[in-house]
């Protein structure tokens, strides 16, 4: 070995190899594994806030885009100037140029974050009251003339395709006294009203002759769903409207629209339609984010009745009589309400997986510290300071963790777009900081005092210190407080819907419960080992005693892997139960929507099912049982006070008791004994007429039962007149799920013809059912409808917010399983050298390979069994404790759903409890088998070296 090169003058000679580079070259595998772990953890940490941002933003945009156009647009309207205004000024205010200028001023003055979608916005002048079409050639069902809306709406050329003729024009200067104007109609309107190009429709005038509207063109809407057409549906297609009347059936008439040229609007001043100017501003949802929701709600309120409305009413914008109307505020409020219900539940999953990831990172640092214990102890004995050792270890881990954190953050940004960067950077930074600090902190704490070489750290012999006891009691108090708070007020964030309004203490209750359980189990774990050690020592074989002795000599730091496994299993159980509860709530809602597996009813003027339809349905594929019932809606109830009838009616259902009781039991909707509806005899007829004096036993909903009381009460219905006495009270029934009802025996009704079929069957074929009832129409325009429970279940599709929350829970379960695997592997890897050495030494004493596998398996069995059973129990206990404060309705259904659930409480899902626990046991057994197999393949020379401290 040559002499070192001479140093340059003024510079010392470097005689020490660089620490970081040397360590990385010495253990490249460990460095790569640590880097992969940090990349994964940083990615999950950064992806969570970005995923929440993304699904909340997509949810807000979806809610606005999916809403009915009439509710989502911001409509500014103003009546035409009154007769006190000079006629020329009145006419000028209605012309297209003035209305268009006002449109530009309105959109330009909208306060952020309200933005206009120019492609969906519309403006113009319309008759606020429909006018009568007086021509005799127009269709008049039930002798009622059509009622027309005259709309001079701008942009017809951009939103329609000309099918015939030409678009309307305003020839010359149209005034209030103009006798004829041009208009276009849609193809649907032309077909329904018999209008052709060249037809002239006349409408009444005010202080003048009728106004003639000549049809110059027939158009087809390019996008009927666009708010240009959808806000006022009759613009695109006519509607047959029922006129309120006591006549049966009520008379009907046509409602339609005629589309005038924008400059022809002054002619509307001479009609009876009371013209008004309007500006319908479609919101640009693409520019909104979830962070804009509070500001959006505030700005909309200001536009409806606040400073922004005052600005719109300025003479230079619209005018003093401008009115703003919109349902956008309700859409935003529903979004914020759903967000406030979903966010705390999602935070539970995030905190759970975050706690498991943090424990695994600490375990990885502890494993490195244990593997390098002799090296660090030697450095301390040679005068190494804690600061110097900690700094070198920090630099060593930072070289790995910082780039890995950056890679994880980059992957999160690339895979989850359209979200804020700062929360992701903060979350990934916390993960990287923990990864950097785990090894140096563990090493400094472990070596702050000299430690005797080879000292035992038995779990059985460990005695908790006072500091540990105080820390555990503090955590216990926090856990109790969090559970009590969650049970008392639930996971809701207070209802404000603010983006950051989440009670993290409440959402961390499952983690705190898991932490307390881990600490308790670690304290109790030595007891069964002590009790089982002595009997095992008296057995003939040595495997049982050695395995218990090895389990008892596990390091006292074994609380970390147990904590990781318990929190992972608790998170998996909680998340799996949430997903199962969502699915169960939707199944329940589907049953409430139909009352059975299928519901067949009549549409049209005749409410009675035709003869033979029940037999046809019974012969359809997959049908199990068909229950025919008679449903009559709006049956008036007697008043509680003086016996007079009110307009409030309920649904009366006539059933065959035995069949209907079986149906109620199968569906879980108001099960009752069939004997509760015993027939009274006579078939409801006495002396050739209805017997109004008979008293029928009835089953009623709680509200109806309270209304009727416990005395016989008179009922008058189309099915007959009789008295009823409430025999049973049930909250629900298949015939009228979710509503107020009165259930009687159909045999006691004068008119008992069924109106509805409730069908059950495991594998119903919807197409076969529809084919079976297709030929049973009861008259022109009448027919049978088939409503399947499976179709209703499919209709409960996820909104972006619900889908995002479910994805996060699914990802939390998967990530929790992965981290639990890592925790178990790290725990077993920490003692792997000792186990391999033990096997090698025991084989020299005659231990067979089979006994070696048994020894390793039984050694890990106590801790694995403790984690599996404890995790399943803690998961179940956590769900039971927190269930009263968790309602999954908003996760399962939307605010606009037609079905209303009283609640969807969280319940423990057996599969979510059992499968992860079994997986832990199977994984521990697999690792022990692999270790035994690997030890058998390796020679014993390296393991039996003299002087080896293992």
ZIKA-V934980 format. One record per run of one state. SS is the DSSP state (a for helix, b for strand, c for the rest). FROM is the first residue (numbers start at 0). LEN is the number of residues. If there is no record, write none. Layout:
SS & FROM & LEN
SS & FROM & LEN
This chain:
c & 0 & 18
a & 18 & 8
c & 26 & 1
a & 27 & 39
c & 66 & 2
a & 68 & 4
c & 72 & 1
b & 73 & 6
c & 79 & 7
a & 86 & 8
c & 94 & 1
a & 95 & 14
c & 109 & 6
b & 115 & 1
c & 116 & 5
b & 121 & 6
c & 127 & 3
b & 130 & 3
c & 133 & 7
a & 140 & 3
c & 143 & 3
b & 146 & 7
c & 153 & 2
a & 155 & 4
b & 159 & 6
c & 165 & 14
b & 179 & 7
a & 186 & 7
c & 193 & 6
b & 199 & 4
c & 203 & 1
b & 204 & 1
c & 205 & 5
b & 210 & 11
c & 221 & 5
a & 226 & 4
c & 230 & 2
a & 232 & 3
c & 235 & 3
b & 238 & 4
c & 242 & 9
b & 251 & 9
c & 260 & 1
a & 261 & 9
b & 270 & 1
c & 271 & 3
b & 274 & 7
c & 281 & 1
b & 282 & 1
c & 283 & 1
a & 284 & 3
c & 287 & 2
a & 289 & 16
c & 305 & 1
a & 306 & 6
c & 312 & 10
b & 322 & 4
c & 326 & 1
a & 327 & 44
c & 371 & 1
a & 372 & 9
c & 381 & 4
a & 385 & 30
c & 415 & 6
a & 421 & 25
c & 446 & 11
b & 457 & 1
c & 458 & 7
a & 465 & 24
c & 489 & 14
a & 503 & 4
c & 507 & 1
a & 508 & 29
c & 537 & 5
a & 542 & 10
c & 552 & 2
b & 554 & 1
a & 555 & 39
c & 594 & 3
b & 597 & 6
c & 603 & 9
a & 612 & 6
c & 618 & 6
b & 624 & 14
c & 638 & 6
b & 644 & 11
c & 655 & 1
a & 656 & 11
c & 667 & 6
a & 673 & 4
c & 677 & 4
a & 681 & 3
b & 684 & 2
c & 686 & 2
b & 688 & 2
c & 690 & 4
b & 694 & 6
c & 700 & 1
a & 701 & 7
c & 708 & 4
b & 712 & 5
c & 717 & 2
b & 719 & 10
c & 729 & 4
a & 733 & 3
c & 736 & 4
b & 740 & 5
a & 745 & 3
c & 748 & 7
b & 755 & 5
c & 760 & 5
a & 765 & 8
c & 773 & 9
b & 782 & 6
a & 788 & 7
c & 795 & 4
a & 799 & 31
c & 830 & 1
a & 831 & 12
c & 843 & 5
a & 848 & 37
c & 885 & 1
b & 886 & 1
c & 887 & 1
a & 888 & 4
c & 892 & 12
b & 904 & 1
c & 905 & 4
a & 909 & 28
c & 937 & 4
a & 941 & 3
c & 944 & 6
